[in-house]
Amino acid sequence: MRRAYLIVAATVAVLTCLSWVASVRFSEASFLPMQWGIDGRPTWYAPKWMALSFGPMIGCFVMASILITRRYDHDGARAVRDLLPAIVIVTGGQAFYLFVLLTRAAA
């Protein structure tokens, strides 16, 4: 299980670093868009701290849930196997959100 815990810690560190870099990039903004309509305009905004901490919080919740369900997996192989898709989805979602923020801010 130690390997699974290390993978989760590294993923949380990556998600936090992504949010920190975005926070530096958007230092002048107090609110960031959270959702865009079909016409490409933001439909609602959230405070910057909430918008940038949403991805890491969801990641922590999902990965903790997986670790709790696999707590009796002594070698950690099943935990790692179950964590990998969640890590890809959460990290990809955070990266996509930040990519959209950067491209919309540049436009």
C-alpha positions as CSV (number, residue, x, y, z in Angstrom):
1,M,0.0,0.0,0.0
2,R,3.0,2.3,0.4
3,R,3.3,2.6,-3.3
4,A,-0.4,3.7,-3.6
5,Y,0.1,6.3,-0.9
6,L,3.1,7.7,-2.7
7,I,1.2,7.9,-5.9
8,V,-1.7,9.7,-4.3
9,A,0.7,12.2,-2.6
10,A,2.5,12.9,-5.9
11,T,-0.8,13.4,-7.6
12,V,-2.1,15.8,-5.0
13,A,1.2,17.7,-5.3
14,V,0.9,18.0,-9.0
15,L,-2.7,19.2,-8.8
16,T,-1.7,21.7,-6.1
17,C,1.2,23.0,-8.2
18,L,-1.1,23.4,-11.2
19,S,-3.5,25.5,-9.2
20,W,-0.7,27.5,-7.7
21,V,0.8,28.3,-11.1
22,A,-2.7,29.4,-12.3
23,S,-3.1,31.5,-9.2
24,V,0.1,33.4,-10.0
25,R,-1.0,33.8,-13.6
26,F,-4.5,35.2,-12.5
27,S,-3.2,37.2,-9.6
28,E,-5.3,40.2,-10.6
29,A,-8.6,38.3,-10.8
30,S,-10.7,37.9,-7.7
31,F,-13.3,35.6,-9.5
32,L,-12.8,33.0,-12.2
33,P,-15.4,31.4,-14.5
34,M,-16.5,27.9,-13.6
35,Q,-18.7,27.1,-16.5
36,W,-19.2,28.3,-20.1
37,G,-22.4,28.3,-22.1
38,I,-22.9,27.0,-25.6
39,D,-22.1,30.5,-26.9
40,G,-18.7,30.5,-25.2
41,R,-19.5,33.0,-22.5
42,P,-19.1,32.2,-18.9
43,T,-22.4,31.4,-17.1
44,W,-21.2,31.7,-13.6
45,Y,-18.1,32.7,-11.6
46,A,-16.5,31.5,-8.3
47,P,-14.0,33.2,-6.0
48,K,-10.5,32.5,-7.3
49,W,-9.5,30.4,-4.2
50,M,-12.6,28.2,-4.7
51,A,-12.2,27.8,-8.5
52,L,-8.5,26.8,-8.2
53,S,-9.0,24.5,-5.2
54,F,-11.9,22.6,-6.7
55,G,-9.7,20.2,-8.7
56,P,-7.4,19.2,-5.9
57,M,-10.3,18.8,-3.5
58,I,-12.2,16.5,-5.9
59,G,-8.9,14.6,-6.5
60,C,-8.3,14.1,-2.8
61,F,-11.9,12.9,-2.3
62,V,-11.8,10.4,-5.2
63,M,-8.4,9.0,-4.3
64,A,-9.2,8.8,-0.6
65,S,-12.4,6.9,-1.5
66,I,-10.4,4.4,-3.6
67,L,-7.8,3.9,-0.8
68,I,-10.5,3.3,1.8
69,T,-12.2,0.7,-0.3
70,R,-8.8,-1.0,-0.9
71,R,-7.5,-0.7,2.6
72,Y,-7.1,-4.5,3.0
73,D,-5.1,-4.9,-0.2
74,H,-1.8,-5.6,1.5
75,D,0.5,-5.4,-1.5
76,G,-1.3,-2.4,-3.0
77,A,-1.5,-3.8,-6.5
78,R,-5.3,-3.5,-6.8
79,A,-5.2,-0.1,-5.2
80,V,-2.7,1.2,-7.7
81,R,-4.7,-0.4,-10.6
82,D,-7.8,1.3,-9.4
83,L,-6.1,4.7,-8.7
84,L,-4.6,5.1,-12.2
85,P,-7.8,5.8,-14.1
86,A,-9.0,8.2,-11.4
87,I,-5.6,10.0,-11.5
88,V,-5.7,10.4,-15.2
89,I,-9.3,11.7,-15.2
90,V,-8.8,14.2,-12.3
91,T,-5.5,15.5,-13.5
92,G,-6.8,15.7,-17.1
93,G,-9.9,17.6,-15.9
94,Q,-7.8,20.1,-13.9
95,A,-5.4,20.6,-16.8
96,F,-8.3,21.1,-19.3
97,Y,-10.0,23.6,-17.0
98,L,-6.8,25.6,-16.6
99,F,-6.1,25.4,-20.4
100,V,-9.6,26.8,-21.1
101,L,-9.0,29.5,-18.5
102,L,-5.8,30.5,-20.2
103,T,-7.1,30.5,-23.7
104,R,-10.2,32.4,-22.8
105,A,-8.2,35.0,-20.9
106,A,-5.9,35.5,-23.8
107,A,-8.8,35.9,-26.2
